[in-house]
Amino acid sequence: MKSIFILCGGYEWKSELAMNKLAKFVLNKFSKPKILDVWFAMKEEKYRKYDKIFVEIYKNNQMLFERKIATQENFIEECKWADVINIHGGSSDLLFPLMKKYDLSVLNEDKIIIGSSAGAKFLSSYSPNWDGRGLREGSGILPLNVIVHYGDDSYLEGDANWSDVAMAMTYSPLGFSVILKEDDIRAFDKDGIEINI
């Protein structure tokens, strides 16, 4: 199996349907997945709250699993160990600089990589700034533009609206944008070809 990349628009854990769909997809690939939760986009006191929610979701979906929380010191070794790497959301300003210091070729080695919100933006090539002015460059692991939290006005800055944000994507050298509402989950292969889940 080649790695599969799942992009989530954010707050997918609030949707039972979305989480059941995600759990079913993971269990179809791995009977007892080894899950690495990556919380680099949040400060520890904040991610501890969300981490408990995800453990309950894994258990509620009757998943037998092994699990680790990623550390900056052993991140690549932990990625090699994992079947599923879940790059959670939070602050792109925290996540991007940390992740860009690693050789992430390990993500292409027979894994399911989940990126939610800031995690999806990092996996993509470009995402818009929340003020609708310009783009943020992602890792380029996926040759896709991505817009997350689509429709949630609380993410917009200044006098921007969603038309401004979408219009900013026209400055990307890539033509195609994946638009994700908060409970959207979509899967892609390494080449950016969509996979049904």
Phi, psi and chi 1 to 4 in degrees:
 res  aa     phi    psi   chi1   chi2   chi3   chi4
   1 MET       -  132.1  173.2 -174.6  100.6      -
   2 LYS   -83.3  157.6  -65.5 -170.5 -177.6 -146.7
   3 SER   -60.4  144.8  -75.6      -      -      -
   4 ILE  -118.3  135.5  -63.5  167.9      -      -
   5 PHE  -111.4  124.0  -63.3   83.9      -      -
   6 ILE  -111.4  123.1  -61.0  175.9      -      -
   7 LEU  -104.8  131.6  -57.7 -179.4      -      -
   8 CYS  -120.2  139.8  -54.4      -      -      -
   9 GLY   -73.7   -9.8      -      -      -      -
  10 GLY   117.0  147.9      -      -      -      -
  11 TYR    55.0   29.1  -62.7  116.1      -      -
  12 GLU   -61.5  -25.7   66.0  -77.0  -10.3      -
  13 TRP   -65.8  -15.2   53.0  -89.4      -      -
  14 LYS   -79.9  -13.2  -70.9 -176.5  176.5 -178.0
  15 SER  -107.8  111.7  166.8      -      -      -
  16 GLU   -60.4  -40.5 -174.2  176.1  -20.6      -
  17 LEU   -60.8  -45.8  179.6   64.6      -      -
  18 ALA   -63.5  -43.3      -      -      -      -
  19 MET   -69.2  -37.4  -68.4  -50.8  -63.2      -
  20 ASN   -63.6  -40.6  -71.2  -17.7      -      -
  21 LYS   -62.6  -44.2 -175.6  177.8  178.7 -179.8
  22 LEU   -65.3  -45.9 -169.3   56.8      -      -
  23 ALA   -61.7  -43.1      -      -      -      -
  24 LYS   -61.7  -42.3 -177.1  178.4  176.7 -175.5
  25 PHE   -62.4  -45.3 -175.8   78.7      -      -
  26 VAL   -62.2  -45.6  167.3      -      -      -
  27 LEU   -68.3  -23.5  -70.2  172.2      -      -
  28 ASN   -70.6  -22.5  -79.5  -23.2      -      -
  29 LYS   -98.2  -35.5  -56.7  -65.1 -179.5 -167.3
  30 PHE  -136.3  122.1  -58.1  103.9      -      -
  31 SER   -70.8  -35.1   59.4      -      -      -
  32 LYS  -134.0   80.4 -173.8  179.0  178.4 -172.9
  33 PRO   -66.9  144.9   23.5  -31.1      -      -
  34 LYS   -97.2  113.4  -65.8 -178.0  -77.5 -173.0
  35 ILE  -106.2  130.6  -58.9  169.4      -      -
  36 LEU  -112.2  112.1 -178.8   65.0      -      -
  37 ASP   -90.7  122.3  -79.6  -51.8      -      -
  38 VAL  -106.3  111.4 -178.2      -      -      -
  39 TRP  -110.8   29.4  -65.9  103.0      -      -
  40 PHE   -65.8  -15.4  -65.0  167.3      -      -
  41 ALA   -88.4    3.2      -      -      -      -
  42 MET  -134.7  153.2  -71.4 -175.4 -165.0      -
  43 LYS   -72.2  152.0  -58.0 -105.1 -172.0 -118.5
  44 GLU   -56.3  -43.3 -176.1  173.1   -3.9      -
  45 GLU   -61.4  -30.1   60.5  -85.7    5.4      -
  46 LYS   -81.5  -44.2 -172.2  171.5 -178.6 -177.1
  47 TYR   -70.2  -25.8   85.9   67.0      -      -
  48 ARG   -57.7  -38.8  -70.5  -75.8  177.0 -158.0
  49 LYS   -63.0  -48.4  175.2 -178.8  115.7 -177.7
  50 TYR   -70.1  -33.8  -70.5  108.3      -      -
  51 ASP   -59.3  -41.5 -171.8   61.8      -      -
  52 LYS   -61.2  -38.1  -71.1  177.4 -174.0  175.0
  53 ILE   -62.0  -44.9  -66.4  168.8      -      -
  54 PHE   -67.3  -37.6  -86.6   86.1      -      -
  55 VAL   -61.1  -43.1  170.4      -      -      -
  56 GLU   -63.6  -40.6  -75.7  -55.4  -51.5      -
  57 ILE   -62.7  -44.2  -71.0  168.1      -      -
  58 TYR   -58.7  -45.3  -62.3  148.4      -      -
  59 LYS   -67.2  -41.5  -71.5  178.5 -178.3  175.5
  60 ASN   -64.2  -24.5  -70.3  -17.5      -      -
  61 ASN   -91.9   17.4  -80.4  -76.5      -      -
  62 GLN    53.4   38.2  -59.9  174.8  -19.9      -
  63 MET   -85.7  130.0  -68.5  175.4   76.2      -
  64 LEU   -89.3  123.4  -63.5  173.7      -      -
  65 PHE  -151.0  157.0   61.1   91.5      -      -
  66 GLU  -107.4  151.8  -67.6  179.4   60.8      -
  67 ARG  -151.1  144.4 -179.9  177.9  168.5  -87.3
  68 LYS  -135.7  154.9  -67.6 -178.3 -179.0 -179.4
  69 ILE   -99.5  127.7  -65.1  176.3      -      -
  70 ALA   -62.4  144.6      -      -      -      -
  71 THR  -118.4  150.3   63.1      -      -      -
  72 GLN   -66.7  -33.6  -66.4  178.0   39.0      -
  73 GLU   -69.8  -34.5  -59.5   77.4   25.0      -
  74 ASN  -121.2   26.1  -61.1  -52.8      -      -
  75 PHE   -57.8  -47.1 -176.8   61.1      -      -
  76 ILE   -66.2  -42.5  -64.9  -57.9      -      -
  77 GLU   -62.0  -39.6  -68.8   78.0   22.3      -
  78 GLU   -66.3  -37.8  -67.5  161.0  -13.0      -
  79 CYS   -64.1  -40.0  -74.2      -      -      -
  80 LYS   -62.0  -37.8  -70.9  177.0 -177.3  174.5
  81 TRP   -67.6  -36.1  166.3   84.4      -      -
  82 ALA   -78.2  149.5      -      -      -      -
  83 ASP   -93.2  -35.8  -61.2  -44.5      -      -
  84 VAL  -124.6  126.4  178.6      -      -      -
  85 ILE  -117.5  115.7  -59.3  168.9      -      -
  86 ASN  -107.1  103.8 -166.7  -11.3      -      -
  87 ILE   -90.7  100.5  -53.7  169.4      -      -
  88 HIS   -75.8  164.9  -65.1  -80.1      -      -
  89 GLY   -81.6 -172.5      -      -      -      -
  90 GLY   139.6 -132.5      -      -      -      -
  91 SER   -94.3  121.3  168.3      -      -      -
  92 SER   -61.8  -32.2  -62.7      -      -      -
  93 ASP   -65.3  -28.1  -68.2  -25.0      -      -
  94 LEU   -82.8  -45.5  -71.0  174.3      -      -
  95 LEU   -69.6  -50.5  179.7   65.5      -      -
  96 PHE   -58.0  -50.9  -76.6   38.3      -      -
  97 PRO   -62.1  -36.4  -15.9   24.5      -      -
  98 LEU   -66.5  -47.9  -74.2  173.0      -      -
  99 MET   -69.4  -31.5  -66.6  -67.7  -79.2      -
 100 LYS   -70.5  -11.7  -74.5 -172.7  175.4 -176.5
 101 LYS   -84.9   -6.5   68.8 -177.6 -177.3 -179.4
 102 TYR  -100.8  151.8  -61.0  110.3      -      -
 103 ASP   -82.0  105.1  172.8    6.0      -      -
 104 LEU   -93.6   18.0  -64.0  174.6      -      -
 105 SER   -60.5  -22.6   59.1      -      -      -
 106 VAL   -60.7  -22.5   67.0      -      -      -
 107 LEU   -68.8  -13.4  -60.3 -176.3      -      -
 108 ASN   -94.1    8.8  -64.8  -43.4      -      -
 109 GLU  -105.1   76.0  -60.5  171.7    5.3      -
 110 ASP    55.1   54.7  -57.9  -30.1      -      -
 111 LYS  -133.5  164.9  -59.0 -173.3 -178.6  -58.0
 112 ILE  -105.9  121.2  -65.4  175.0      -      -
 113 ILE  -110.1  121.0  -46.2  -59.5      -      -
 114 ILE  -108.9  129.2  -57.1  167.2      -      -
 115 GLY  -123.5  122.4      -      -      -      -
 116 SER  -115.7  131.9  177.6      -      -      -
 117 SER    54.5 -111.6 -175.2      -      -      -
 118 ALA   -59.4  -32.7      -      -      -      -
 119 GLY   -65.0  -39.9      -      -      -      -
 120 ALA   -66.8  -41.1      -      -      -      -
 121 LYS   -62.3  -39.7  -69.9  167.5   64.0  172.8
 122 PHE   -64.9  -42.9  176.1   76.3      -      -
 123 LEU   -66.9  -25.8  -68.2  170.8      -      -
 124 SER   -78.9  176.4   74.2      -      -      -
 125 SER   -85.2  -43.6  -65.0      -      -      -
 126 TYR  -145.0  150.3  -63.9   94.8      -      -
 127 SER  -142.2  155.6   59.9      -      -      -
 128 PRO   -79.7  153.4   29.8  -34.6      -      -
 129 ASN   -73.1  150.4  -66.9  -35.9      -      -
 130 TRP   -68.4  -14.7  -66.2  121.7      -      -
 131 ASP   -89.3    1.2   62.0    3.8      -      -
 132 GLY    76.7    9.6      -      -      -      -
 133 ARG  -117.0   97.4  -63.9 -179.7 -176.0  100.7
 134 GLY    92.4 -179.5      -      -      -      -
 135 LEU  -122.8  157.2  -58.0  173.1      -      -
 136 ARG  -110.9  131.1  170.2  170.1 -121.8  155.0
 137 GLU   -84.5  128.7 -170.3  169.5   -5.1      -
 138 GLY   -90.7 -161.3      -      -      -      -
 139 SER   -76.5  -23.6   65.4      -      -      -
 140 GLY    78.1   11.0      -      -      -      -
 141 ILE   -58.3  -39.7  -69.7  170.0      -      -
 142 LEU  -109.1  134.7  -69.4  175.8      -      -
 143 PRO   -81.6   58.5   31.5  -35.2      -      -
 144 LEU  -136.1  148.6  -60.2  169.6      -      -
 145 ASN   -87.9  149.1  -59.4  -41.1      -      -
 146 VAL  -140.6  140.0   68.3      -      -      -
 147 ILE  -119.8  121.3  -59.1  172.7      -      -
 148 VAL  -107.4  165.6  -63.1      -      -      -
 149 HIS    56.9   27.5  -65.0  -73.7      -      -
 150 TYR   -57.8  127.8 -171.5   78.7      -      -
 151 GLY    95.6  -11.4      -      -      -      -
 152 ASP   -92.0  101.1 -176.5  -17.8      -      -
 153 ASP   -63.5  -17.7  -68.8  -12.9      -      -
 154 SER   -66.4  -15.6   68.0      -      -      -
 155 TYR   -87.6  -17.9  -77.8   87.1      -      -
 156 LEU   -71.8  145.0  -61.2  175.2      -      -
 157 GLU  -113.2  148.1  -65.6  176.5   -2.4      -
 158 GLY    62.7 -137.3      -      -      -      -
 159 ASP   -99.8   19.7   60.4   -6.6      -      -
 160 ALA   -68.0  152.5      -      -      -      -
 161 ASN  -129.1  175.8   58.8   49.1      -      -
 162 TRP   -66.8  -26.8  -76.2  104.4      -      -
 163 SER   -64.8  -40.7  -65.3      -      -      -
 164 ASP   -61.8  -44.6  -63.1  -26.5      -      -
 165 VAL   -63.3  -47.0  170.3      -      -      -
 166 ALA   -63.8  -37.9      -      -      -      -
 167 MET   -63.6  -33.9 -163.3   62.0 -177.9      -
 168 ALA   -59.2  -28.8      -      -      -      -
 169 MET   -67.4  -17.8  -63.2  -49.5  -63.6      -
 170 THR   -67.0  -14.9   62.2      -      -      -
 171 TYR   -84.5   -6.2  -63.2  103.4      -      -
 172 SER   -73.8  143.9  165.8      -      -      -
 173 PRO   -69.7  -13.6   16.3  -22.4      -      -
 174 LEU   -94.4  141.4  -56.3  171.3      -      -
 175 GLY   -86.6  -25.3      -      -      -      -
 176 PHE   -98.5  132.8  177.8   69.4      -      -
 177 SER  -119.7  135.8  -69.3      -      -      -
 178 VAL   -94.2  119.3  176.3      -      -      -
 179 ILE  -104.1  121.3  -62.5  174.2      -      -
 180 LEU  -120.8  119.6  -62.4  164.7      -      -
 181 LYS   -75.7  173.3  -65.5  179.0 -176.2  171.0
 182 GLU   -64.0  -28.6  -70.6 -173.0  -18.6      -
 183 ASP  -107.3   14.7   57.4   -3.1      -      -
 184 ASP   -76.3  140.9  -74.8  -13.4      -      -
 185 ILE  -135.3  122.4  -64.3  174.9      -      -
 186 ARG  -135.8  143.7  -66.4  173.4   64.5 -174.5
 187 ALA  -113.3  147.6      -      -      -      -
 188 PHE  -142.6  153.4  -60.3   87.3      -      -
 189 ASP   -87.6  179.2   68.6   12.2      -      -
 190 LYS   -59.0  -27.0  174.6   79.4  172.1  102.4
 191 ASP   -87.8    2.4  -62.6  -39.4      -      -
 192 GLY    84.8   13.0      -      -      -      -
 193 ILE   -84.4  129.2  -53.5  -61.1      -      -
 194 GLU   -71.2  142.9 -170.0  156.5   10.1      -
 195 ILE  -119.8  137.4  -62.1  167.1      -      -
 196 ASN   -72.1  135.6  -72.0  -32.3      -      -
 197 ILE  -127.4      -   62.2  169.9      -      -
